[in-house]
């Protein structure tokens, strides 16, 4: 393993260790959002499964990033009050 890849893995592990709770909540939220978005699009917008699937993947990924940022801001404010 090169120094570069070792550094990436080390940084990734540090990020994971420092953000376990936020990452887990973000993953669970995103999976639920996939299922809800597919169902709603197929029932309300009457689109095919493939179109619903595409939208259900792209849009929640953007929301997952937003949620992660929001959660980090929220928890940092909460910790300061304690």
PDB file with one MODEL, atoms N, CA, C and O in Angstrom:
MODEL        1
ATOM      1  N   UNK A   1       0.855  -1.166   0.000  1.00  0.00           N
ATOM      2  CA  UNK A   1       0.000   0.000   0.000  1.00  0.00           C
ATOM      3  C   UNK A   1       0.905   1.234   0.000  1.00  0.00           C
ATOM      4  O   UNK A   1       1.861   1.325   0.770  1.00  0.00           O
ATOM      5  N   UNK A   2       0.583   2.162  -0.869  1.00  0.00           N
ATOM      6  CA  UNK A   2       1.403   3.372  -0.946  1.00  0.00           C
ATOM      7  C   UNK A   2       1.051   4.327   0.194  1.00  0.00           C
ATOM      8  O   UNK A   2       0.027   4.175   0.860  1.00  0.00           O
ATOM      9  N   UNK A   3       1.905   5.290   0.396  1.00  0.00           N
ATOM     10  CA  UNK A   3       1.660   6.286   1.442  1.00  0.00           C
ATOM     11  C   UNK A   3       0.364   7.045   1.163  1.00  0.00           C
ATOM     12  O   UNK A   3      -0.382   7.379   2.084  1.00  0.00           O
ATOM     13  N   UNK A   4       0.105   7.312  -0.114  1.00  0.00           N
ATOM     14  CA  UNK A   4      -1.105   8.040  -0.501  1.00  0.00           C
ATOM     15  C   UNK A   4      -2.364   7.265  -0.113  1.00  0.00           C
ATOM     16  O   UNK A   4      -3.257   7.812   0.534  1.00  0.00           O
ATOM     17  N   UNK A   5      -2.436   5.977  -0.512  1.00  0.00           N
ATOM     18  CA  UNK A   5      -3.628   5.186  -0.196  1.00  0.00           C
ATOM     19  C   UNK A   5      -3.731   4.935   1.300  1.00  0.00           C
ATOM     20  O   UNK A   5      -4.836   4.896   1.842  1.00  0.00           O
ATOM     21  N   UNK A   6      -2.608   4.766   1.970  1.00  0.00           N
ATOM     22  CA  UNK A   6      -2.630   4.602   3.427  1.00  0.00           C
ATOM     23  C   UNK A   6      -3.219   5.853   4.079  1.00  0.00           C
ATOM     24  O   UNK A   6      -4.002   5.755   5.024  1.00  0.00           O
ATOM     25  N   UNK A   7      -2.842   7.024   3.573  1.00  0.00           N
ATOM     26  CA  UNK A   7      -3.366   8.277   4.103  1.00  0.00           C
ATOM     27  C   UNK A   7      -4.860   8.419   3.891  1.00  0.00           C
ATOM     28  O   UNK A   7      -5.580   8.908   4.761  1.00  0.00           O
ATOM     29  N   UNK A   8      -5.322   7.984   2.714  1.00  0.00           N
ATOM     30  CA  UNK A   8      -6.760   8.050   2.422  1.00  0.00           C
ATOM     31  C   UNK A   8      -7.533   7.135   3.372  1.00  0.00           C
ATOM     32  O   UNK A   8      -8.550   7.539   3.935  1.00  0.00           O
ATOM     33  N   UNK A   9      -7.052   5.905   3.550  1.00  0.00           N
ATOM     34  CA  UNK A   9      -7.735   4.977   4.442  1.00  0.00           C
ATOM     35  C   UNK A   9      -7.702   5.470   5.880  1.00  0.00           C
ATOM     36  O   UNK A   9      -8.690   5.345   6.604  1.00  0.00           O
ATOM     37  N   UNK A  10      -6.594   6.018   6.290  1.00  0.00           N
ATOM     38  CA  UNK A  10      -6.471   6.551   7.649  1.00  0.00           C
ATOM     39  C   UNK A  10      -7.417   7.726   7.854  1.00  0.00           C
ATOM     40  O   UNK A  10      -8.080   7.816   8.887  1.00  0.00           O
ATOM     41  N   UNK A  11      -7.483   8.624   6.883  1.00  0.00           N
ATOM     42  CA  UNK A  11      -8.391   9.782   6.981  1.00  0.00           C
ATOM     43  C   UNK A  11      -9.841   9.326   6.982  1.00  0.00           C
ATOM     44  O   UNK A  11     -10.656   9.850   7.741  1.00  0.00           O
ATOM     45  N   UNK A  12     -10.172   8.347   6.131  1.00  0.00           N
ATOM     46  CA  UNK A  12     -11.534   7.820   6.078  1.00  0.00           C
ATOM     47  C   UNK A  12     -11.934   7.198   7.406  1.00  0.00           C
ATOM     48  O   UNK A  12     -13.051   7.398   7.882  1.00  0.00           O
ATOM     49  N   UNK A  13     -11.017   6.441   8.001  1.00  0.00           N
ATOM     50  CA  UNK A  13     -11.296   5.813   9.294  1.00  0.00           C
ATOM     51  C   UNK A  13     -11.520   6.872  10.371  1.00  0.00           C
ATOM     52  O   UNK A  13     -12.413   6.726  11.206  1.00  0.00           O
ATOM     53  N   UNK A  14     -10.732   7.919  10.358  1.00  0.00           N
ATOM     54  CA  UNK A  14     -10.890   8.996  11.332  1.00  0.00           C
ATOM     55  C   UNK A  14     -12.230   9.692  11.152  1.00  0.00           C
ATOM     56  O   UNK A  14     -12.929   9.965  12.129  1.00  0.00           O
ATOM     57  N   UNK A  15     -12.589   9.981   9.905  1.00  0.00           N
ATOM     58  CA  UNK A  15     -13.880  10.625   9.632  1.00  0.00           C
ATOM     59  C   UNK A  15     -15.011   9.736  10.112  1.00  0.00           C
ATOM     60  O   UNK A  15     -15.953  10.218  10.742  1.00  0.00           O
ATOM     61  N   UNK A  16     -14.931   8.431   9.822  1.00  0.00           N
ATOM     62  CA  UNK A  16     -15.968   7.488  10.256  1.00  0.00           C
ATOM     63  C   UNK A  16     -16.059   7.446  11.777  1.00  0.00           C
ATOM     64  O   UNK A  16     -17.153   7.540  12.333  1.00  0.00           O
ATOM     65  N   UNK A  17     -14.938   7.309  12.443  1.00  0.00           N
ATOM     66  CA  UNK A  17     -14.939   7.214  13.906  1.00  0.00           C
ATOM     67  C   UNK A  17     -15.523   8.471  14.552  1.00  0.00           C
ATOM     68  O   UNK A  17     -16.199   8.382  15.577  1.00  0.00           O
ATOM     69  N   UNK A  18     -15.271   9.624  13.968  1.00  0.00           N
ATOM     70  CA  UNK A  18     -15.751  10.877  14.542  1.00  0.00           C
ATOM     71  C   UNK A  18     -17.199  11.188  14.189  1.00  0.00           C
ATOM     72  O   UNK A  18     -17.795  12.103  14.757  1.00  0.00           O
ATOM     73  N   UNK A  19     -17.771  10.426  13.249  1.00  0.00           N
ATOM     74  CA  UNK A  19     -19.117  10.734  12.761  1.00  0.00           C
ATOM     75  C   UNK A  19     -20.023   9.513  12.680  1.00  0.00           C
ATOM     76  O   UNK A  19     -20.990   9.524  11.917  1.00  0.00           O
ATOM     77  N   UNK A  20     -19.740   8.460  13.445  1.00  0.00           N
ATOM     78  CA  UNK A  20     -20.498   7.212  13.345  1.00  0.00           C
ATOM     79  C   UNK A  20     -22.004   7.425  13.426  1.00  0.00           C
ATOM     80  O   UNK A  20     -22.752   6.943  12.574  1.00  0.00           O
ATOM     81  N   UNK A  21     -22.444   8.142  14.445  1.00  0.00           N
ATOM     82  CA  UNK A  21     -23.881   8.346  14.648  1.00  0.00           C
ATOM     83  C   UNK A  21     -24.523   9.067  13.480  1.00  0.00           C
ATOM     84  O   UNK A  21     -25.567   8.644  12.985  1.00  0.00           O
ATOM     85  N   UNK A  22     -23.912  10.144  13.039  1.00  0.00           N
ATOM     86  CA  UNK A  22     -24.466  10.906  11.919  1.00  0.00           C
ATOM     87  C   UNK A  22     -24.483  10.079  10.643  1.00  0.00           C
ATOM     88  O   UNK A  22     -25.451  10.133   9.884  1.00  0.00           O
ATOM     89  N   UNK A  23     -23.438   9.323  10.402  1.00  0.00           N
ATOM     90  CA  UNK A  23     -23.370   8.508   9.189  1.00  0.00           C
ATOM     91  C   UNK A  23     -24.440   7.423   9.209  1.00  0.00           C
ATOM     92  O   UNK A  23     -25.098   7.196   8.194  1.00  0.00           O
ATOM     93  N   UNK A  24     -24.627   6.750  10.336  1.00  0.00           N
ATOM     94  CA  UNK A  24     -25.648   5.702  10.443  1.00  0.00           C
ATOM     95  C   UNK A  24     -27.042   6.286  10.238  1.00  0.00           C
ATOM     96  O   UNK A  24     -27.832   5.740   9.469  1.00  0.00           O
ATOM     97  N   UNK A  25     -27.352   7.381  10.911  1.00  0.00           N
ATOM     98  CA  UNK A  25     -28.662   8.017  10.741  1.00  0.00           C
ATOM     99  C   UNK A  25     -28.867   8.456   9.295  1.00  0.00           C
ATOM    100  O   UNK A  25     -29.970   8.326   8.764  1.00  0.00           O
ATOM    101  N   UNK A  26     -27.841   8.963   8.661  1.00  0.00           N
ATOM    102  CA  UNK A  26     -27.930   9.405   7.274  1.00  0.00           C
ATOM    103  C   UNK A  26     -28.215   8.231   6.346  1.00  0.00           C
ATOM    104  O   UNK A  26     -29.037   8.353   5.438  1.00  0.00           O
ATOM    105  N   UNK A  27     -27.555   7.103   6.555  1.00  0.00           N
ATOM    106  CA  UNK A  27     -27.769   5.916   5.722  1.00  0.00           C
ATOM    107  C   UNK A  27     -29.194   5.391   5.875  1.00  0.00           C
ATOM    108  O   UNK A  27     -29.851   5.079   4.882  1.00  0.00           O
ATOM    109  N   UNK A  28     -29.673   5.292   7.111  1.00  0.00           N
ATOM    110  CA  UNK A  28     -31.035   4.798   7.356  1.00  0.00           C
ATOM    111  C   UNK A  28     -32.059   5.734   6.728  1.00  0.00           C
ATOM    112  O   UNK A  28     -33.006   5.280   6.085  1.00  0.00           O
ATOM    113  N   UNK A  29     -31.874   7.032   6.911  1.00  0.00           N
ATOM    114  CA  UNK A  29     -32.770   8.026   6.317  1.00  0.00           C
ATOM    115  C   UNK A  29     -32.781   7.893   4.794  1.00  0.00           C
ATOM    116  O   UNK A  29     -33.846   7.943   4.179  1.00  0.00           O
ATOM    117  N   UNK A  30     -31.632   7.726   4.194  1.00  0.00           N
ATOM    118  CA  UNK A  30     -31.521   7.663   2.736  1.00  0.00           C
ATOM    119  C   UNK A  30     -32.200   6.419   2.175  1.00  0.00           C
ATOM    120  O   UNK A  30     -32.889   6.504   1.158  1.00  0.00           O
ATOM    121  N   UNK A  31     -32.022   5.277   2.811  1.00  0.00           N
ATOM    122  CA  UNK A  31     -32.677   4.040   2.356  1.00  0.00           C
ATOM    123  C   UNK A  31     -34.198   4.193   2.421  1.00  0.00           C
ATOM    124  O   UNK A  31     -34.907   3.823   1.485  1.00  0.00           O
ATOM    125  N   UNK A  32     -34.683   4.733   3.515  1.00  0.00           N
ATOM    126  CA  UNK A  32     -36.123   4.969   3.639  1.00  0.00           C
ATOM    127  C   UNK A  32     -36.623   5.932   2.578  1.00  0.00           C
ATOM    128  O   UNK A  32     -37.707   5.755   2.022  1.00  0.00           O
ATOM    129  N   UNK A  33     -35.824   6.953   2.303  1.00  0.00           N
ATOM    130  CA  UNK A  33     -36.209   7.939   1.302  1.00  0.00           C
ATOM    131  C   UNK A  33     -36.282   7.311  -0.089  1.00  0.00           C
ATOM    132  O   UNK A  33     -37.169   7.656  -0.870  1.00  0.00           O
ATOM    133  N   UNK A  34     -35.366   6.397  -0.413  1.00  0.00           N
ATOM    134  CA  UNK A  34     -35.419   5.694  -1.698  1.00  0.00           C
ATOM    135  C   UNK A  34     -36.781   5.009  -1.858  1.00  0.00           C
ATOM    136  O   UNK A  34     -37.470   5.197  -2.860  1.00  0.00           O
ATOM    137  N   UNK A  35     -37.148   4.223  -0.865  1.00  0.00           N
ATOM    138  CA  UNK A  35     -38.395   3.448  -0.940  1.00  0.00           C
ATOM    139  C   UNK A  35     -39.611   4.365  -1.028  1.00  0.00           C
ATOM    140  O   UNK A  35     -40.509   4.125  -1.836  1.00  0.00           O
ATOM    141  N   UNK A  36     -39.648   5.401  -0.214  1.00  0.00           N
ATOM    142  CA  UNK A  36     -40.787   6.327  -0.222  1.00  0.00           C
ATOM    143  C   UNK A  36     -40.873   7.058  -1.556  1.00  0.00           C
ATOM    144  O   UNK A  36     -41.959   7.187  -2.122  1.00  0.00           O
ATOM    145  N   UNK A  37     -39.753   7.533  -2.058  1.00  0.00           N
ATOM    146  CA  UNK A  37     -39.756   8.288  -3.314  1.00  0.00           C
ATOM    147  C   UNK A  37     -40.219   7.434  -4.492  1.00  0.00           C
ATOM    148  O   UNK A  37     -40.985   7.907  -5.332  1.00  0.00           O
ATOM    149  N   UNK A  38     -39.768   6.194  -4.562  1.00  0.00           N
ATOM    150  CA  UNK A  38     -40.203   5.302  -5.651  1.00  0.00           C
ATOM    151  C   UNK A  38     -41.712   5.088  -5.585  1.00  0.00           C
ATOM    152  O   UNK A  38     -42.411   5.198  -6.593  1.00  0.00           O
ATOM    153  N   UNK A  39     -42.197   4.786  -4.401  1.00  0.00           N
ATOM    154  CA  UNK A  39     -43.627   4.526  -4.220  1.00  0.00           C
ATOM    155  C   UNK A  39     -44.472   5.738  -4.591  1.00  0.00           C
ATOM    156  O   UNK A  39     -45.444   5.622  -5.338  1.00  0.00           O
ATOM    157  N   UNK A  40     -44.097   6.902  -4.064  1.00  0.00           N
ATOM    158  CA  UNK A  40     -44.869   8.121  -4.330  1.00  0.00           C
ATOM    159  C   UNK A  40     -44.840   8.469  -5.811  1.00  0.00           C
ATOM    160  O   UNK A  40     -45.881   8.783  -6.388  1.00  0.00           O
ATOM    161  N   UNK A  41     -43.688   8.421  -6.426  1.00  0.00           N
ATOM    162  CA  UNK A  41     -43.605   8.755  -7.848  1.00  0.00           C
ATOM    163  C   UNK A  41     -44.444   7.815  -8.706  1.00  0.00           C
ATOM    164  O   UNK A  41     -45.103   8.256  -9.647  1.00  0.00           O
ATOM    165  N   UNK A  42     -44.423   6.540  -8.391  1.00  0.00           N
ATOM    166  CA  UNK A  42     -45.191   5.585  -9.185  1.00  0.00           C
ATOM    167  C   UNK A  42     -46.698   5.782  -8.981  1.00  0.00           C
ATOM    168  O   UNK A  42     -47.472   5.649  -9.928  1.00  0.00           O
ATOM    169  N   UNK A  43     -47.113   6.096  -7.758  1.00  0.00           N
ATOM    170  CA  UNK A  43     -48.541   6.246  -7.473  1.00  0.00           C
ATOM    171  C   UNK A  43     -49.082   7.618  -7.873  1.00  0.00           C
ATOM    172  O   UNK A  43     -50.162   7.707  -8.457  1.00  0.00           O
ATOM    173  N   UNK A  44     -48.362   8.666  -7.571  1.00  0.00           N
ATOM    174  CA  UNK A  44     -48.866  10.018  -7.797  1.00  0.00           C
ATOM    175  C   UNK A  44     -48.566  10.510  -9.211  1.00  0.00           C
ATOM    176  O   UNK A  44     -49.449  11.024  -9.897  1.00  0.00           O
ATOM    177  N   UNK A  45     -47.320  10.349  -9.640  1.00  0.00           N
ATOM    178  CA  UNK A  45     -46.930  10.888 -10.946  1.00  0.00           C
ATOM    179  C   UNK A  45     -47.145   9.886 -12.072  1.00  0.00           C
ATOM    180  O   UNK A  45     -46.993  10.229 -13.245  1.00  0.00           O
ATOM    181  N   UNK A  46     -47.495   8.658 -11.727  1.00  0.00           N
ATOM    182  CA  UNK A  46     -47.759   7.611 -12.710  1.00  0.00           C
ATOM    183  C   UNK A  46     -46.599   7.451 -13.700  1.00  0.00           C
ATOM    184  O   UNK A  46     -46.798   7.424 -14.915  1.00  0.00           O
ATOM    185  N   UNK A  47     -45.388   7.346 -13.151  1.00  0.00           N
ATOM    186  CA  UNK A  47     -44.201   7.140 -13.983  1.00  0.00           C
ATOM    187  C   UNK A  47     -43.761   5.680 -13.879  1.00  0.00           C
ATOM    188  O   UNK A  47     -44.181   4.954 -12.978  1.00  0.00           O
ATOM    189  N   UNK A  48     -42.920   5.267 -14.805  1.00  0.00           N
ATOM    190  CA  UNK A  48     -42.435   3.887 -14.792  1.00  0.00           C
ATOM    191  C   UNK A  48     -41.488   3.670 -13.613  1.00  0.00           C
ATOM    192  O   UNK A  48     -40.981   4.619 -13.014  1.00  0.00           O
ATOM    193  N   UNK A  49     -41.271   2.416 -13.305  1.00  0.00           N
ATOM    194  CA  UNK A  49     -40.379   2.073 -12.200  1.00  0.00           C
ATOM    195  C   UNK A  49     -38.974   2.611 -12.433  1.00  0.00           C
ATOM    196  O   UNK A  49     -38.352   3.115 -11.499  1.00  0.00           O
ATOM    197  N   UNK A  50     -38.458   2.517 -13.660  1.00  0.00           N
ATOM    198  CA  UNK A  50     -37.091   2.967 -13.942  1.00  0.00           C
ATOM    199  C   UNK A  50     -36.934   4.478 -13.768  1.00  0.00           C
ATOM    200  O   UNK A  50     -35.913   4.936 -13.254  1.00  0.00           O
ATOM    201  N   UNK A  51     -37.921   5.248 -14.185  1.00  0.00           N
ATOM    202  CA  UNK A  51     -37.865   6.697 -13.991  1.00  0.00           C
ATOM    203  C   UNK A  51     -37.966   7.010 -12.497  1.00  0.00           C
ATOM    204  O   UNK A  51     -37.224   7.846 -11.982  1.00  0.00           O
ATOM    205  N   UNK A  52     -38.872   6.345 -11.817  1.00  0.00           N
ATOM    206  CA  UNK A  52     -39.013   6.552 -10.371  1.00  0.00           C
ATOM    207  C   UNK A  52     -37.732   6.165  -9.645  1.00  0.00           C
ATOM    208  O   UNK A  52     -37.313   6.854  -8.715  1.00  0.00           O
ATOM    209  N   UNK A  53     -37.115   5.079 -10.059  1.00  0.00           N
ATOM    210  CA  UNK A  53     -35.875   4.620  -9.438  1.00  0.00           C
ATOM    211  C   UNK A  53     -34.753   5.641  -9.630  1.00  0.00           C
ATOM    212  O   UNK A  53     -34.012   5.945  -8.695  1.00  0.00           O
ATOM    213  N   UNK A  54     -34.637   6.164 -10.845  1.00  0.00           N
ATOM    214  CA  UNK A  54     -33.598   7.159 -11.125  1.00  0.00           C
ATOM    215  C   UNK A  54     -33.788   8.388 -10.252  1.00  0.00           C
ATOM    216  O   UNK A  54     -32.839   8.849  -9.618  1.00  0.00           O
ATOM    217  N   UNK A  55     -34.996   8.921 -10.210  1.00  0.00           N
ATOM    218  CA  UNK A  55     -35.262  10.097  -9.385  1.00  0.00           C
ATOM    219  C   UNK A  55     -35.107   9.777  -7.907  1.00  0.00           C
ATOM    220  O   UNK A  55     -34.625  10.603  -7.132  1.00  0.00           O
ATOM    221  N   UNK A  56     -35.515   8.580  -7.522  1.00  0.00           N
ATOM    222  CA  UNK A  56     -35.448   8.188  -6.119  1.00  0.00           C
ATOM    223  C   UNK A  56     -34.015   7.991  -5.638  1.00  0.00           C
ATOM    224  O   UNK A  56     -33.766   8.009  -4.432  1.00  0.00           O
ATOM    225  N   UNK A  57     -33.087   7.806  -6.537  1.00  0.00           N
ATOM    226  CA  UNK A  57     -31.679   7.672  -6.149  1.00  0.00           C
ATOM    227  C   UNK A  57     -30.981   9.028  -6.153  1.00  0.00           C
ATOM    228  O   UNK A  57     -30.268   9.359  -5.206  1.00  0.00           O
ATOM    229  N   UNK A  58     -31.178   9.804  -7.196  1.00  0.00           N
ATOM    230  CA  UNK A  58     -30.471  11.078  -7.335  1.00  0.00           C
ATOM    231  C   UNK A  58     -30.917  12.085  -6.272  1.00  0.00           C
ATOM    232  O   UNK A  58     -30.084  12.672  -5.581  1.00  0.00           O
ATOM    233  N   UNK A  59     -32.198  12.277  -6.145  1.00  0.00           N
ATOM    234  CA  UNK A  59     -32.716  13.290  -5.218  1.00  0.00           C
ATOM    235  C   UNK A  59     -32.397  12.973  -3.751  1.00  0.00           C
ATOM    236  O   UNK A  59     -31.980  13.876  -3.025  1.00  0.00           O
ATOM    237  N   UNK A  60     -32.576  11.733  -3.286  1.00  0.00           N
ATOM    238  CA  UNK A  60     -32.220  11.452  -1.896  1.00  0.00           C
ATOM    239  C   UNK A  60     -30.723  11.550  -1.598  1.00  0.00           C
ATOM    240  O   UNK A  60     -30.336  11.872  -0.475  1.00  0.00           O
ATOM    241  N   UNK A  61     -29.889  11.280  -2.585  1.00  0.00           N
ATOM    242  CA  UNK A  61     -28.453  11.444  -2.342  1.00  0.00           C
ATOM    243  C   UNK A  61     -28.126  12.906  -2.055  1.00  0.00           C
ATOM    244  O   UNK A  61     -27.306  13.206  -1.187  1.00  0.00           O
ATOM    245  N   UNK A  62     -28.766  13.807  -2.780  1.00  0.00           N
ATOM    246  CA  UNK A  62     -28.594  15.235  -2.496  1.00  0.00           C
ATOM    247  C   UNK A  62     -29.152  15.554  -1.115  1.00  0.00           C
ATOM    248  O   UNK A  62     -28.544  16.315  -0.362  1.00  0.00           O
ATOM    249  N   UNK A  63     -30.302  14.979  -0.776  1.00  0.00           N
ATOM    250  CA  UNK A  63     -30.876  15.185   0.553  1.00  0.00           C
ATOM    251  C   UNK A  63     -30.008  14.586   1.650  1.00  0.00           C
ATOM    252  O   UNK A  63     -29.927  15.140   2.746  1.00  0.00           O
ATOM    253  N   UNK A  64     -29.360  13.462   1.368  1.00  0.00           N
ATOM    254  CA  UNK A  64     -28.495  12.825   2.367  1.00  0.00           C
ATOM    255  C   UNK A  64     -27.320  13.732   2.717  1.00  0.00           C
ATOM    256  O   UNK A  64     -26.935  13.848   3.880  1.00  0.00           O
ATOM    257  N   UNK A  65     -26.762  14.366   1.704  1.00  0.00           N
ATOM    258  CA  UNK A  65     -25.660  15.298   1.963  1.00  0.00           C
ATOM    259  C   UNK A  65     -26.164  16.456   2.811  1.00  0.00           C
ATOM    260  O   UNK A  65     -25.517  16.851   3.782  1.00  0.00           O
ATOM    261  N   UNK A  66     -27.330  17.003   2.439  1.00  0.00           N
ATOM    262  CA  UNK A  66     -27.918  18.088   3.211  1.00  0.00           C
ATOM    263  C   UNK A  66     -28.177  17.650   4.659  1.00  0.00           C
ATOM    264  O   UNK A  66     -27.854  18.376   5.600  1.00  0.00           O
ATOM    265  N   UNK A  67     -28.762  16.454   4.829  1.00  0.00           N
ATOM    266  CA  UNK A  67     -29.065  15.971   6.181  1.00  0.00           C
ATOM    267  C   UNK A  67     -27.794  15.806   7.004  1.00  0.00           C
ATOM    268  O   UNK A  67     -27.778  16.164   8.181  1.00  0.00           O
ATOM    269  N   UNK A  68     -26.743  15.277   6.418  1.00  0.00           N
ATOM    270  CA  UNK A  68     -25.490  15.085   7.139  1.00  0.00           C
ATOM    271  C   UNK A  68     -24.953  16.433   7.630  1.00  0.00           C
ATOM    272  O   UNK A  68     -24.539  16.563   8.783  1.00  0.00           O
ATOM    273  N   UNK A  69     -24.964  17.427   6.746  1.00  0.00           N
ATOM    274  CA  UNK A  69     -24.495  18.767   7.131  1.00  0.00           C
ATOM    275  C   UNK A  69     -25.379  19.333   8.240  1.00  0.00           C
ATOM    276  O   UNK A  69     -24.879  19.861   9.233  1.00  0.00           O
ATOM    277  N   UNK A  70     -26.693  19.219   8.065  1.00  0.00           N
ATOM    278  CA  UNK A  70     -27.628  19.705   9.078  1.00  0.00           C
ATOM    279  C   UNK A  70     -27.410  19.013  10.420  1.00  0.00           C
ATOM    280  O   UNK A  70     -27.390  19.669  11.461  1.00  0.00           O
ATOM    281  N   UNK A  71     -27.247  17.699  10.398  1.00  0.00           N
ATOM    282  CA  UNK A  71     -27.042  16.935  11.630  1.00  0.00           C
ATOM    283  C   UNK A  71     -25.751  17.354  12.331  1.00  0.00           C
ATOM    284  O   UNK A  71     -25.720  17.474  13.556  1.00  0.00           O
ATOM    285  N   UNK A  72     -24.687  17.578  11.559  1.00  0.00           N
ATOM    286  CA  UNK A  72     -23.418  18.014  12.158  1.00  0.00           C
ATOM    287  C   UNK A  72     -23.567  19.391  12.802  1.00  0.00           C
ATOM    288  O   UNK A  72     -23.054  19.622  13.897  1.00  0.00           O
ATOM    289  N   UNK A  73     -24.268  20.308  12.128  1.00  0.00           N
ATOM    290  CA  UNK A  73     -24.493  21.639  12.701  1.00  0.00           C
ATOM    291  C   UNK A  73     -25.347  21.524  13.962  1.00  0.00           C
ATOM    292  O   UNK A  73     -25.034  22.129  14.987  1.00  0.00           O
ATOM    293  N   UNK A  74     -26.423  20.748  13.881  1.00  0.00           N
ATOM    294  CA  UNK A  74     -27.349  20.582  14.995  1.00  0.00           C
ATOM    295  C   UNK A  74     -26.640  20.007  16.221  1.00  0.00           C
ATOM    296  O   UNK A  74     -26.763  20.537  17.325  1.00  0.00           O
ATOM    297  N   UNK A  75     -25.897  18.918  16.014  1.00  0.00           N
ATOM    298  CA  UNK A  75     -25.240  18.285  17.160  1.00  0.00           C
ATOM    299  C   UNK A  75     -24.127  19.151  17.724  1.00  0.00           C
ATOM    300  O   UNK A  75     -23.860  19.098  18.924  1.00  0.00           O
ATOM    301  N   UNK A  76     -23.474  19.942  16.893  1.00  0.00           N
ATOM    302  CA  UNK A  76     -22.422  20.821  17.416  1.00  0.00           C
ATOM    303  C   UNK A  76     -23.041  21.927  18.267  1.00  0.00           C
ATOM    304  O   UNK A  76     -22.433  22.344  19.253  1.00  0.00           O
ATOM    305  N   UNK A  77     -24.217  22.408  17.919  1.00  0.00           N
ATOM    306  CA  UNK A  77     -24.909  23.433  18.710  1.00  0.00           C
ATOM    307  C   UNK A  77     -25.405  22.827  20.022  1.00  0.00           C
ATOM    308  O   UNK A  77     -25.335  23.475  21.067  1.00  0.00           O
ATOM    309  N   UNK A  78     -25.905  21.589  19.977  1.00  0.00           N
ATOM    310  CA  UNK A  78     -26.439  20.925  21.170  1.00  0.00           C
ATOM    311  C   UNK A  78     -25.310  20.669  22.169  1.00  0.00           C
ATOM    312  O   UNK A  78     -25.491  20.883  23.367  1.00  0.00           O
ATOM    313  N   UNK A  79     -24.161  20.217  21.698  1.00  0.00           N
ATOM    314  CA  UNK A  79     -23.017  19.946  22.585  1.00  0.00           C
ATOM    315  C   UNK A  79     -22.555  21.206  23.276  1.00  0.00           C
ATOM    316  O   UNK A  79     -22.131  21.151  24.430  1.00  0.00           O
ATOM    317  N   UNK A  80     -22.626  22.342  22.603  1.00  0.00           N
ATOM    318  CA  UNK A  80     -22.190  23.605  23.194  1.00  0.00           C
ATOM    319  C   UNK A  80     -23.080  24.026  24.347  1.00  0.00           C
ATOM    320  O   UNK A  80     -22.613  24.690  25.272  1.00  0.00           O
ATOM    321  N   UNK A  81     -24.365  23.652  24.313  1.00  0.00           N
ATOM    322  CA  UNK A  81     -25.299  24.017  25.377  1.00  0.00           C
ATOM    323  C   UNK A  81     -25.105  23.183  26.627  1.00  0.00           C
ATOM    324  O   UNK A  81     -25.509  23.602  27.712  1.00  0.00           O
ATOM    325  N   UNK A  82     -24.499  22.017  26.502  1.00  0.00           N
ATOM    326  CA  UNK A  82     -24.291  21.144  27.652  1.00  0.00           C
ATOM    327  C   UNK A  82     -23.128  21.600  28.412  1.00  0.00           C
ATOM    328  O   UNK A  82     -22.778  20.998  29.426  1.00  0.00           O
TER     329      UNK A  82
ENDMDL
END
